[in-house]
Amino acid sequence: MREAWCEALPLDDDRRLETHVWLASSITARSVSARQALGSINEGLDRLCANTIEVYTGRVGDASARTALRAFTDGLALNGIVDPERFTPSVVESSLDLYLDGLQRPDQ
């Protein structure tokens, strides 16, 4: 799961460009086709959130945990673009690791 998240976050030039395009498109999407294209991306991220919560906690269908994870990772992505000197790839990865570690099942 961590590897999948690293692919979705702005950790190198290619992923920073992808994230920048996703953010800019999300803000400016007006046409139905643009919103549909973004919908596919967002559905994929939502599935990744659901899978992550299930794998790390064993909870299926925990909408609050999925929403919190999505808000956290979207925040990492946004900050990685607007403040790359502070949110370096290593900071983004260590923040992700800290969050994921916090999701661990209590019995682990």
GIWORA-V632137 format. One record per residue. SS is DSSP state (helix for helix, strand for strand, loop for the rest). PHI is phi in whole degrees, 0 to 359 (* if undefined). D_LAST is the distance of its C-alpha to the last C-alpha in whole Angstrom. Layout:
SS_PHI_D_LAST ; SS_PHI_D_LAST
This chain:
loop_*_17 ; helix_300_17 ; helix_299_20 ; helix_297_22 ; helix_295_21 ; helix_297_23 ; helix_290_26 ; helix_270_26 ; loop_254_27 ; loop_282_30 ; loop_258_29 ; loop_209_32 ; helix_302_36 ; helix_297_35 ; helix_288_32 ; helix_295_34 ; helix_297_37 ; helix_301_35 ; helix_293_33 ; helix_299_37 ; helix_297_38 ; helix_299_36 ; helix_295_36 ; helix_298_40 ; helix_294_40 ; helix_298_38 ; helix_285_40 ; helix_253_43 ; loop_300_43 ; loop_240_46 ; loop_278_47 ; helix_298_45 ; helix_294_44 ; helix_294_43 ; helix_293_40 ; helix_293_40 ; helix_298_39 ; helix_294_36 ; helix_300_35 ; helix_296_34 ; helix_297_32 ; helix_294_30 ; helix_297_30 ; helix_296_28 ; helix_294_26 ; helix_295_25 ; helix_295_24 ; helix_298_22 ; helix_299_20 ; helix_299_20 ; helix_296_18 ; helix_297_16 ; helix_298_15 ; helix_296_14 ; helix_293_12 ; helix_279_10 ; helix_241_10 ; loop_82_11 ; loop_272_14 ; loop_255_18 ; loop_79_21 ; loop_276_19 ; helix_297_22 ; helix_296_22 ; helix_294_18 ; helix_296_20 ; helix_296_23 ; helix_297_21 ; helix_296_20 ; helix_297_23 ; helix_297_25 ; helix_296_23 ; helix_290_23 ; helix_297_27 ; helix_296_27 ; helix_300_26 ; helix_298_29 ; helix_299_31 ; helix_294_31 ; helix_297_31 ; helix_271_34 ; helix_275_36 ; loop_220_35 ; loop_293_34 ; loop_289_35 ; loop_271_32 ; loop_261_30 ; loop_291_30 ; helix_306_28 ; helix_292_26 ; helix_293_25 ; helix_298_24 ; helix_295_22 ; helix_292_20 ; helix_294_20 ; helix_299_18 ; helix_300_16 ; helix_299_15 ; helix_296_15 ; helix_297_13 ; helix_299_10 ; helix_290_11 ; loop_274_10 ; loop_308_7 ; loop_300_5 ; loop_302_6 ; loop_277_4 ; loop_262_0
